Amino acid sequence: MSSNKIAVVTGSNKGIGYAIVKGLCEKFNGVVYLTARDVGRGEAAVNKLKELGFNPLFHQLDVTDQSSVDKFKEYIKSKHEGIDILVNNAAIAFKNNATEPFGQQAEETIKVNYFATLRVSEALFPLLRNNAKVVNISSSSGHLSRIPSEDLRAKLGDSTLTIPDLNKLMEKFVKDAKDDKAYSEGWGRSAYVVSKVGVSALTFAQQRLFDNEQPNRNIAVNVVHPGYVVTDMTSQTGHLTTEEGAKAPLYLALEADFKGKYVWYDSQIVDWYGTTPSQY
Ligand SMILES: NC(=O)c1ccc[n+]([C@@H]2O[C@H](COP(=O)([O-])OP(=O)(O)OC[C@H]3O[C@@H](n4cnc5c(N)ncnc54)[C@H](OP(=O)(O)O)[C@@H]3O)[C@@H](O)[C@H]2O)c1
């Protein structure tokens, strides 16, 4: 059993997650886990970092697969007991020209981006050590203002919203999308937006639970828009490099002393209920 400090980043074989692992290897005094759903892609990423002189460890983790999540949890529990930094980064986005029916896009996007983030959190939160930091990666798309309906904004932004109630809202969106009613019901036209607003709302609910039920653990859960970053998700468009996109997540993982906030890529706190500083 090691008493080292432990950091875990989901979906980190490429893109912003990979850059977060690299930054943690540089700045975090502890063991860094690069995790990926695909062992080959994960090990290739670890080897790339080893060539740069870093030494992350690898473990398989498919965030949508309960048995994979359970295995990872048991592994961390037996090997290290606890986690000090958890970055929920793994996500998907359908391309604008995707041909899958919108209901299918909605179901898959909510499953990976929202429910799998919740799944990983539920599994790993009991392992968080006192003073741990959780960083949920959202997006500018995860700002409350991106939901057109005032009624839905009021529900999603309710300061007493519970996780079960939020789950019901996410399920309702998927049902509305399948029934071809998502737009008329006020969700807008983007499953990615709804999933990331869900991740933002989840963050605030998670922080409330820690504050109300386990204040002595002093755990911080924050949510961040990493910026518009050149990755496969954006088809290699974007204004920022992956290293630049990793900056605010790394700030939240290593330095920030606040809790339950929505943070922009310049590491500034943004009012989730107000307006965004810019589109991206
Ligand atoms: N790029 C941007 O401009 C931007 C802007 C705002 C927010 N974000 C957010 O930033 C985060 C990283 O995005 P990115 O741009 O770096 O995207 P990316 O290059 O597409 O990387 C996404 C990562 O998530 C992994 N992943 C997907 N499904 C998974 C699953 N079921 N289990 C485990 N890992 C899974 C992918 O693994 P595979 O290689 O196996 O597919 C990949 O490693 C996401 O949360 C995204 O929504 C990105």
The ligand as an SDF file (V2000), in Angstrom:
LIG
                    3D

 48 52  0  0  0  0  0  0  0  0999 V2000
  -11.7670   20.8210  -27.3540 N   0  0  0  0  0  0  0  0  0  0  0  0
  -12.5240   21.8350  -26.9590 C   0  0  0  0  0  0  0  0  0  0  0  0
  -12.5290   22.9220  -27.5740 O   0  0  0  0  0  0  0  0  0  0  0  0
  -13.3910   21.7050  -25.7290 C   0  0  0  0  0  0  0  0  0  0  0  0
  -14.1580   22.8180  -25.3530 C   0  0  0  0  0  0  0  0  0  0  0  0
  -14.9300   22.7420  -24.2040 C   0  0  0  0  0  0  0  0  0  0  0  0
  -14.9380   21.5770  -23.4640 C   0  0  0  0  0  0  0  0  0  0  0  0
  -14.2010   20.4910  -23.8650 N   0  0  0  0  0  0  0  0  0  0  0  0
  -14.2320   19.3060  -23.0150 C   0  0  0  0  0  0  0  0  0  0  0  0
  -12.9020   18.9440  -22.6950 O   0  0  0  0  0  0  0  0  0  0  0  0
  -12.8320   17.5320  -22.4400 C   0  0  0  0  0  0  0  0  0  0  0  0
  -11.7560   16.9210  -23.3250 C   0  0  0  0  0  0  0  0  0  0  0  0
  -12.1270   17.1060  -24.6760 O   0  0  0  0  0  0  0  0  0  0  0  0
  -11.0820   17.0230  -25.8730 P   0  0  0  0  0  0  0  0  0  0  0  0
  -11.3390   18.2000  -26.7260 O   0  0  0  0  0  0  0  0  0  0  0  0
   -9.7380   16.7400  -25.3620 O   0  0  0  0  0  0  0  0  0  0  0  0
  -11.7020   15.7580  -26.6540 O   0  0  0  0  0  0  0  0  0  0  0  0
  -11.0150   14.5150  -27.3600 P   0  0  0  0  0  0  0  0  0  0  0  0
   -9.6930   14.8640  -27.9260 O   0  0  0  0  0  0  0  0  0  0  0  0
  -12.0750   13.9460  -28.2330 O   0  0  0  0  0  0  0  0  0  0  0  0
  -10.7460   13.5190  -26.1280 O   0  0  0  0  0  0  0  0  0  0  0  0
  -11.8130   12.9370  -25.4410 C   0  0  0  0  0  0  0  0  0  0  0  0
  -11.2460   11.8600  -24.5480 C   0  0  0  0  0  0  0  0  0  0  0  0
  -12.3430   11.2320  -23.8550 O   0  0  0  0  0  0  0  0  0  0  0  0
  -12.2100    9.8380  -24.0300 C   0  0  0  0  0  0  0  0  0  0  0  0
  -13.4720    9.1080  -23.8980 N   0  0  0  0  0  0  0  0  0  0  0  0
  -14.6000    9.1950  -24.6270 C   0  0  0  0  0  0  0  0  0  0  0  0
  -15.4980    8.2990  -24.1970 N   0  0  0  0  0  0  0  0  0  0  0  0
  -14.9270    7.6350  -23.1610 C   0  0  0  0  0  0  0  0  0  0  0  0
  -15.3460    6.5870  -22.3100 C   0  0  0  0  0  0  0  0  0  0  0  0
  -16.5380    5.9980  -22.4270 N   0  0  0  0  0  0  0  0  0  0  0  0
  -14.4970    6.1680  -21.3360 N   0  0  0  0  0  0  0  0  0  0  0  0
  -13.2810    6.7420  -21.1830 C   0  0  0  0  0  0  0  0  0  0  0  0
  -12.8160    7.7010  -21.9840 N   0  0  0  0  0  0  0  0  0  0  0  0
  -13.6450    8.1470  -22.9580 C   0  0  0  0  0  0  0  0  0  0  0  0
  -11.5980    9.6640  -25.4060 C   0  0  0  0  0  0  0  0  0  0  0  0
  -11.0760    8.3520  -25.5700 O   0  0  0  0  0  0  0  0  0  0  0  0
  -10.9190    7.6550  -27.0190 P   0  0  0  0  0  0  0  0  0  0  0  0
   -9.6280    8.1230  -27.6010 O   0  0  0  0  0  0  0  0  0  0  0  0
  -10.9370    6.1950  -26.6600 O   0  0  0  0  0  0  0  0  0  0  0  0
  -12.0980    8.0810  -27.8370 O   0  0  0  0  0  0  0  0  0  0  0  0
  -10.5360   10.7470  -25.3420 C   0  0  0  0  0  0  0  0  0  0  0  0
   -9.4210   10.2930  -24.6220 O   0  0  0  0  0  0  0  0  0  0  0  0
  -14.2280   17.0030  -22.7240 C   0  0  0  0  0  0  0  0  0  0  0  0
  -14.9610   16.9350  -21.5250 O   0  0  0  0  0  0  0  0  0  0  0  0
  -14.8270   18.0710  -23.6340 C   0  0  0  0  0  0  0  0  0  0  0  0
  -16.2350   18.0600  -23.6140 O   0  0  0  0  0  0  0  0  0  0  0  0
  -13.4350   20.5300  -24.9810 C   0  0  0  0  0  0  0  0  0  0  0  0
  1  2  1  0
  2  3  2  0
  2  4  1  0
  4  5  1  0
  4 48  2  0
  5  6  2  0
  6  7  1  0
  7  8  2  0
  8  9  1  0
  8 48  1  0
  9 10  1  0
  9 46  1  0
 10 11  1  0
 11 12  1  0
 11 44  1  0
 12 13  1  0
 13 14  1  0
 14 15  2  0
 14 16  1  0
 14 17  1  0
 17 18  1  0
 18 19  2  0
 18 20  1  0
 18 21  1  0
 21 22  1  0
 22 23  1  0
 23 24  1  0
 23 42  1  0
 24 25  1  0
 25 26  1  0
 25 36  1  0
 26 27  1  0
 26 35  1  0
 27 28  2  0
 28 29  1  0
 29 30  1  0
 29 35  2  0
 30 31  1  0
 30 32  2  0
 32 33  1  0
 33 34  2  0
 34 35  1  0
 36 37  1  0
 36 42  1  0
 37 38  1  0
 38 39  2  0
 38 40  1  0
 38 41  1  0
 42 43  1  0
 44 45  1  0
 44 46  1  0
 46 47  1  0
M  CHG  2   8   1  16  -1
M  END
$$$$
